[in-house]
Amino acid sequence: MTLARVGLGRKVPSSVAVKSPTIEELTRAVSNLGLEFEVYSDKKHPSNWFEGGPYGYVAVRKDSVIRRFGSINKRRLLMLIARELIRVRQSTQQGGRGGT
């Protein structure tokens, strides 16, 4: 079922996804991966223009991805970011102590 949902619009499997990541979590995850990025904290997805609440996005510079990982496709990059988001979320929930 997960693979079917990936084909229908899900970018990463739900087993690797973090629910409602914040801009701060995204920036930390992308930064931890050693990538250059820009934050647009005042933007909304066009289909959600009417919704309130937190919004924004992080734009990763393609040249920094190529320097760091070589040739990599978008789905693989999203999987790397998703896994790093899990680590960021876990460290946040543990009070920022990075549990080992």
Backbone as numpy.savetxt, mean C-alpha at the origin, in Angstrom:
# Nx Ny Nz CAx CAy CAz Cx Cy Cz
-11.73 -18.95 -4.68 -12.55 -17.75 -4.68 -11.69 -16.49 -4.68
-10.61 -16.49 -3.92 -9.75 -15.31 -3.87 -9.17 -14.99 -5.25
-8.70 -16.04 -5.96 -8.12 -15.79 -7.27 -9.15 -15.22 -8.24
-10.38 -15.67 -8.14 -11.43 -15.12 -9.01 -11.64 -13.64 -8.71
-11.61 -13.29 -7.44 -11.81 -11.90 -7.07 -10.64 -11.04 -7.54
-9.43 -11.61 -7.56 -8.29 -10.86 -8.07 -8.55 -10.48 -9.52
-9.10 -11.41 -10.30 -9.39 -11.15 -11.69 -10.52 -10.15 -11.90
-11.34 -9.95 -10.90 -12.48 -9.05 -11.03 -12.25 -7.68 -10.41
-11.02 -7.31 -10.15 -10.75 -5.97 -9.68 -9.92 -5.88 -8.41
-9.84 -6.94 -7.62 -9.01 -6.91 -6.42 -7.55 -6.91 -6.86
-6.76 -6.00 -6.31 -5.36 -5.88 -6.71 -4.46 -6.86 -5.98
-4.78 -7.17 -4.72 -4.03 -8.17 -3.95 -5.03 -9.09 -3.28
-4.66 -10.34 -3.04 -5.57 -11.27 -2.36 -5.93 -10.74 -0.97
-7.13 -11.04 -0.52 -7.57 -10.55 0.79 -6.69 -11.09 1.91
-6.03 -12.22 1.71 -5.15 -12.77 2.73 -3.92 -11.91 2.96
-3.60 -11.03 2.02 -2.43 -10.16 2.13 -2.84 -8.70 2.31
-4.13 -8.43 2.26 -4.61 -7.04 2.32 -4.77 -6.56 3.76
-4.52 -5.27 3.96 -4.76 -4.60 5.24 -6.04 -3.79 5.07
-6.95 -3.90 6.01 -8.20 -3.18 5.91 -7.99 -1.70 6.23
-8.42 -0.86 5.33 -8.40 0.60 5.48 -7.05 1.14 5.95
-5.99 0.95 5.17 -4.70 1.50 5.58 -4.74 3.03 5.58
-4.04 3.62 6.51 -3.97 5.08 6.58 -2.85 5.58 5.67
-2.87 6.86 5.37 -1.80 7.45 4.57 -0.47 7.28 5.30
-0.48 7.43 6.62 0.75 7.28 7.40 1.31 5.86 7.27
0.43 4.86 7.33 0.89 3.47 7.17 1.43 3.23 5.76
0.75 3.78 4.76 1.22 3.62 3.38 2.58 4.27 3.18
2.75 5.49 3.68 4.03 6.18 3.50 5.15 5.44 4.22
4.87 4.90 5.40 5.90 4.15 6.12 6.26 2.87 5.37
5.26 2.17 4.84 5.51 0.93 4.10 6.35 1.20 2.85
5.97 2.21 2.08 6.70 2.53 0.85 8.11 3.01 1.18
8.23 3.80 2.23 9.55 4.28 2.66 10.43 3.11 3.12
9.85 2.17 3.87 10.61 1.00 4.33 11.15 0.18 3.17
10.44 0.20 2.04 10.89 -0.52 0.85 11.96 0.24 0.08
12.28 1.46 0.53 13.32 2.25 -0.11 12.89 2.92 -1.40
11.59 3.23 -1.51 11.06 3.83 -2.73 10.80 5.32 -2.53
10.90 6.07 -3.63 10.57 7.49 -3.61 9.09 7.63 -3.96
8.43 8.60 -3.32 6.99 8.74 -3.52 6.53 10.15 -3.22
5.31 10.45 -3.63 4.65 11.70 -3.30 3.32 11.37 -2.65
2.94 12.17 -1.65 1.69 11.96 -0.94 0.69 13.02 -1.38
-0.51 12.57 -1.71 -1.62 13.45 -2.06 -2.73 13.20 -1.05
-2.63 13.83 0.09 -3.56 13.54 1.19 -4.92 14.21 1.02
-5.04 15.11 0.06 -6.30 15.82 -0.14 -7.11 15.30 -1.32
-6.72 14.16 -1.89 -7.39 13.63 -3.08 -8.28 12.46 -2.72
-9.31 12.25 -3.56 -10.23 11.12 -3.41 -10.32 10.38 -4.73
-10.65 9.09 -4.65 -10.90 8.31 -5.86 -12.17 8.85 -6.50
-12.20 9.01 -7.83 -13.37 9.60 -8.48 -14.70 8.92 -8.14
-14.69 7.60 -7.93 -15.96 6.93 -7.62 -16.40 7.16 -6.18
-15.53 7.71 -5.34 -15.86 7.97 -3.94 -15.82 9.46 -3.60
-16.03 10.32 -4.56 -15.89 11.75 -4.35 -16.82 12.29 -3.27
-17.94 11.63 -3.03 -18.96 12.12 -2.11 -18.76 11.62 -0.69
-17.91 10.63 -0.48 -17.74 10.04 0.85 -16.84 10.92 1.72
-17.17 10.98 3.00 -16.33 11.68 3.95 -15.27 10.75 4.49
-14.59 11.19 5.52 -13.61 10.33 6.16 -12.23 10.50 5.58
-11.31 9.65 6.02 -9.93 9.76 5.53 -9.82 9.38 4.06
-8.95 10.06 3.37 -8.74 9.78 1.97 -7.36 10.23 1.57
-6.98 9.97 0.34 -5.68 10.34 -0.18 -5.02 9.15 -0.85
-3.85 9.40 -1.42 -3.11 8.30 -2.03 -1.62 8.63 -2.04
-0.83 7.58 -2.27 0.61 7.69 -2.35 1.01 7.29 -3.77
1.71 8.18 -4.46 2.18 7.90 -5.82 3.67 7.54 -5.74
3.99 6.32 -6.14 5.37 5.84 -6.10 6.05 6.18 -7.42
7.26 6.71 -7.33 8.01 7.06 -8.54 8.53 5.79 -9.22
8.16 5.63 -10.48 8.50 4.43 -11.23 10.02 4.24 -11.33
10.77 5.32 -11.51 12.22 5.18 -11.63 12.85 4.65 -10.35
12.27 4.98 -9.19 12.81 4.46 -7.93 12.51 2.97 -7.79
11.37 2.54 -8.34 11.01 1.11 -8.32 12.01 0.33 -9.18
12.31 0.85 -10.35 13.24 0.18 -11.26 14.64 0.12 -10.65
15.09 1.22 -10.02 16.40 1.21 -9.38 16.46 0.18 -8.24
15.38 0.07 -7.49 15.36 -0.80 -6.30 15.13 -2.27 -6.65
14.19 -2.54 -7.57 13.79 -3.92 -7.85 14.04 -4.38 -9.29
14.52 -3.50 -10.14 14.69 -3.87 -11.55 13.34 -3.90 -12.23
13.21 -4.76 -13.20 11.94 -4.87 -13.92 10.94 -5.61 -13.05
9.87 -4.94 -12.70 8.84 -5.51 -11.82 7.49 -5.01 -12.30
6.49 -5.89 -12.29 5.18 -5.44 -12.74 4.39 -4.83 -11.57
3.31 -4.18 -11.90 2.52 -3.45 -10.91 1.94 -4.38 -9.84
1.47 -5.54 -10.23 0.88 -6.46 -9.26 1.92 -6.93 -8.25
3.12 -7.23 -8.71 4.20 -7.66 -7.80 4.57 -6.54 -6.85
4.64 -5.31 -7.35 4.93 -4.16 -6.49 3.84 -4.00 -5.43
2.57 -4.12 -5.83 1.48 -4.01 -4.87 1.55 -5.11 -3.82
1.97 -6.31 -4.20 2.13 -7.40 -3.24 3.23 -7.07 -2.23
4.35 -6.50 -2.70 5.43 -6.10 -1.80 4.95 -5.04 -0.81
4.23 -4.06 -1.32 3.71 -2.99 -0.45 2.70 -3.56 0.53
1.83 -4.47 0.06 0.83 -5.08 0.95 1.49 -5.84 2.08
2.52 -6.60 1.78 3.23 -7.36 2.84 3.91 -6.42 3.82
4.47 -5.33 3.30 5.11 -4.36 4.20 4.06 -3.65 5.04
2.88 -3.40 4.48 1.78 -2.81 5.26 1.39 -3.69 6.43
1.41 -5.00 6.23 1.11 -5.92 7.33 2.13 -5.74 8.44
3.42 -5.65 8.08 4.47 -5.45 9.09 4.29 -4.11 9.81
3.97 -3.07 9.05 3.77 -1.74 9.64 2.59 -1.78 10.61
1.49 -2.38 10.19 0.30 -2.47 11.04 0.60 -3.25 12.31
1.32 -4.36 12.19 1.67 -5.17 13.36 2.56 -4.40 14.33
3.52 -3.65 13.79 4.41 -2.89 14.68 3.65 -1.76 15.36
2.67 -1.19 14.67 1.84 -0.14 15.26 0.98 -0.71 16.38
0.43 -1.89 16.16 -0.43 -2.51 17.17 0.36 -2.97 18.39
1.66 -3.20 18.20 2.49 -3.62 19.32 3.14 -2.42 20.01
2.63 -1.25 19.75 3.15 -0.05 20.38 4.43 0.45 19.76
4.69 0.03 18.49 5.86 0.51 17.79 7.14 -0.16 18.26
7.04 -1.29 18.95 8.24 -1.96 19.47 8.80 -3.00 18.54
8.24 -3.19 17.35 8.80 -4.14 16.39 9.08 -5.50 16.99
8.04 -6.25 17.29 8.19 -7.52 17.99 8.98 -8.57 17.24
9.95 -9.19 17.93 10.71 -10.30 17.36 10.63 -11.49 18.29
